[in-house]
């Protein structure tokens, strides 16, 4: 892993030759894993070193209990990321991952470690915007899975296999508990640019809610709207990745 002390939080970039450029930490949605962002590694190389974040309770960390509260997650997560801040970096988070990335950005902006050059948030209302939807975490299993499946975050073939459902359900419920109980932790507004992304047909958030991210920074703010639903960014979608590259590389060029 290019000389870094290996840890289970940061997934190595499988693309050879990505030793320079800006680093991009990617945080997934509830129930998701780092595999969601793996197509970005090759697509954004060599300008961007994509590093998906792997939270406990999924993929190779399946043996670890998932976190249910943001304040408990933040400390070990930031400690693991510290060794990777040796170059300019940005953060991208989708849905639940948006608020995780946001709190990481705030923590690093307040301390002695380098602050992010940019925060990109996707598919999530601003932290100060109240939710318009009912809470899902306490629903019975069948109803809970139906609501989660409606958004398209879990493959249908998984939902149709009871054994697989039993495996993913505890982490999925824990993630929803973390996302639905989240309230901004104490701290100040960001100074870095914030770019908010969303799908035009997202049933979870509307443009007004995503615009709420404007209030979270004293720096520049931009909103990007793409065709699609809550998971408009699946795979290596060219228009989304062009925007990501333009946003983070443009900020890096301005800073030099």
C-alpha positions in Angstrom: 0.0 0.0 0.0 2.7 2.4 -1.1 4.5 2.4 2.3 1.5 3.1 4.5 0.8 1.1 7.6 -2.0 -1.2 6.4 -5.3 -0.8 8.1 -8.8 -2.1 7.5 -10.5 1.2 7.0 -8.8 2.4 3.7 -9.0 0.2 0.7 -5.9 0.1 -1.5 -6.1 1.5 -5.0 -5.8 -1.6 -7.4 -4.6 0.6 -10.3 -0.8 0.6 -10.7 1.0 3.8 -11.2 -1.3 6.0 -9.1 1.3 7.4 -6.8 0.7 11.1 -7.3 -2.1 13.5 -7.7 -5.0 14.3 -5.4 -6.4 11.6 -3.2 -10.2 11.0 -3.0 -11.7 9.2 0.0 -15.1 7.8 -0.8 -17.8 6.9 1.8 -20.7 4.6 0.9 -24.4 4.6 1.5 -26.2 2.6 4.2 -25.6 -1.1 3.7 -23.0 -0.5 1.0 -19.3 -1.3 0.9 -16.2 -0.1 -0.8 -17.0 -2.1 -3.9 -19.5 0.5 -4.8 -16.7 2.9 -5.6 -14.1 0.5 -7.0 -15.1 1.3 -10.7 -14.0 4.9 -9.9 -10.4 3.8 -9.2 -9.5 3.0 -12.8 -11.8 5.6 -14.3 -10.2 8.5 -12.4 -6.6 7.3 -12.6 -3.9 8.6 -12.8 -5.0 12.1 -11.8 -6.9 11.0 -8.8 -6.0 8.3 -6.3 -9.4 6.9 -5.2 -9.5 5.3 -1.8 -12.9 3.8 -0.8 -13.5 3.6 2.9 -14.5 0.3 4.4 -16.6 0.6 7.6 -16.9 -2.4 9.9 -19.6 -4.9 9.2 -19.1 -5.4 5.5 -16.9 -7.1 2.9 -13.6 -8.0 4.5 -14.7 -6.5 7.8 -17.8 -8.6 8.1 -16.5 -10.1 11.3 -16.7 -6.7 13.1 -19.8 -5.1 14.6 -21.0 -2.0 12.7 -21.3 1.4 14.3 -24.7 2.8 15.2 -23.7 6.3 16.3 -21.7 9.0 14.5 -19.7 10.1 17.6 -18.5 6.6 18.2 -17.5 6.1 14.6 -15.6 9.3 14.0 -12.7 8.9 16.3 -11.3 5.5 15.0 -12.1 6.5 11.4 -10.2 9.8 11.6 -7.3 8.0 13.3 -7.1 5.5 10.5 -7.2 8.2 7.8 -4.5 10.3 9.4 -1.6 8.5 7.7 -3.1 9.1 4.3 -3.1 12.9 4.5 0.3 13.3 3.0 -1.0 14.9 -0.2 -4.0 17.1 -1.1 -7.2 15.2 -0.7 -11.0 15.5 -1.1 -13.9 13.6 0.3 -16.9 12.2 -1.5 -19.9 10.7 0.4 -23.1 9.3 -0.9 -26.3 9.2 1.2 -25.3 8.1 4.7 -21.7 8.5 3.5 -22.3 12.2 2.9 -22.7 13.0 6.6 -19.8 10.7 7.5 -17.6 12.6 5.0 -18.9 15.9 6.3 -18.0 15.1 10.0 -14.5 13.9 8.9 -14.0 17.1 7.0 -15.0 19.1 10.0 -12.7 17.2 12.3 -9.7 17.6 10.1 -10.5 21.3 9.4 -10.4 22.0 13.2 -7.2 20.1 14.2 -3.6 20.2 13.3 -3.9 17.9 10.3 -4.3 19.1 6.8 -7.9 20.2 5.9 -9.6 18.8 2.8 -9.4 20.7 -0.4 -13.0 19.9 -1.2 -16.1 18.1 0.2 -18.5 16.4 -2.2 -21.8 15.2 -0.8 -24.4 13.2 -2.7 -28.0 12.1 -2.3 -28.5 13.6 1.2 -30.1 16.7 2.5 -28.0 19.3 4.3 -27.4 18.6 8.0 -29.7 21.5 9.0 -32.6 20.4 6.9 -35.2 18.2 8.6 -36.2 14.9 7.1 -39.4 14.6 5.2 -39.6 10.8 5.4 -40.7 8.4 8.1 -38.0 6.6 10.0 -37.2 3.1 8.8 -34.9 1.6 11.4 -37.7 0.3 13.7 -39.9 -1.2 11.0 -40.4 -5.0 11.0 -37.9 -6.8 8.8 -40.2 -7.4 5.8 -41.4 -3.8 5.6 -37.9 -2.5 6.3 -36.4 -4.5 3.5 -39.1 -3.5 1.1 -38.4 0.2 1.7 -34.7 -0.3 1.3 -35.2 -2.3 -1.8 -37.4 0.4 -3.3 -34.4 2.7 -3.4 -32.3 0.2 -5.3 -29.3 0.1 -2.9 -29.4 -3.7 -2.5 -29.4 -6.0 -5.5 -32.7 -7.8 -6.0 -30.9 -11.1 -6.1 -29.8 -10.5 -2.5 -33.2 -9.6 -1.3 -34.6 -12.8 -2.9 -32.3 -15.0 -0.9 -33.2 -15.4 2.8 -29.8 -16.6 3.8 -28.1 -13.5 2.2 -30.7 -11.2 3.8 -30.0 -12.7 7.2 -26.3 -11.9 6.7 -26.7 -8.2 5.6 -29.7 -7.2 7.7 -27.8 -6.4 11.0 -25.3 -4.1 9.2 -28.1 -2.5 7.2 -30.2 -1.8 10.3 -27.1 -0.4 12.1 -26.4 1.9 9.2 -29.9 3.2 9.1 -29.8 3.8 12.8 -26.6 5.8 12.4 -28.1 7.8 9.5 -31.4 8.4 11.1 -30.2 9.4 14.6 -27.4 11.6 13.2 -27.3 15.2 14.4 -24.3 17.5 13.6 -21.6 17.1 16.2 -20.2 20.2 17.9 -17.9 22.2 15.6 -17.6 25.1 13.2 -18.5 25.6 9.6 -16.2 24.4 6.9 -14.0 26.8 4.9 -13.4 24.5 1.9 -15.6 24.3 -1.2 -18.7 22.1 -0.9 -20.2 20.5 -4.0 -23.6 18.8 -3.7 -24.6 16.0 -6.2 -28.1 14.5 -6.7 -30.2 12.6 -9.1 -33.1 14.6 -10.6 -35.5 11.7 -9.8 -34.3 10.9 -6.3 -37.3 10.0 -4.1 -35.3 10.7 -0.9 -34.1 14.2 -1.4 -35.2 17.3 -3.3 -33.3 20.2 -4.7 -34.2 22.4 -1.7 -32.9 19.9 0.8 -29.6 19.4 -1.1 -29.2 23.2 -1.3 -29.1 23.1 2.5 -25.4 22.1 2.2 -24.7 25.7 1.2 -25.0 26.7 4.8 -22.2 24.4 5.9 -19.3 26.3 4.5 -17.9 29.8 4.3 -16.3 28.7 1.0 -17.8 28.2 -2.4 -20.8 26.0 -3.0 -22.1 24.3 -6.2 -25.0 22.0 -7.0 -24.8 19.3 -9.6 -28.0 17.5 -10.8 -27.8 14.4 -12.9 -30.5 12.3 -14.6 -31.4 9.3 -12.4 -32.7 8.3 -9.0 -31.1 7.9 -5.6 -28.3 5.7 -7.1 -27.7 7.8 -10.2 -23.9 7.4 -9.7 -23.7 3.6 -9.9 -20.7 2.2 -11.8 -18.3 4.5 -13.6 -20.9 6.8 -15.1 -19.0 9.2 -17.5 -20.9 12.4 -16.8 -20.7 11.9 -13.0 -17.0 11.1 -13.1 -16.3 14.1 -15.4 -17.9 16.3 -12.8 -16.0 14.8 -10.0 -12.7 15.1 -11.8 -13.4 18.7 -12.8 -14.5 19.7 -9.3 -11.6 18.2 -7.3 -8.8 18.9 -9.9 -10.1 22.5 -10.4 -9.8 23.1 -6.6 -6.3 21.5 -6.5 -5.2 23.8 -9.4 -6.5 26.9 -7.7 -4.7 26.0 -4.5 -1.3 25.7 -6.1 
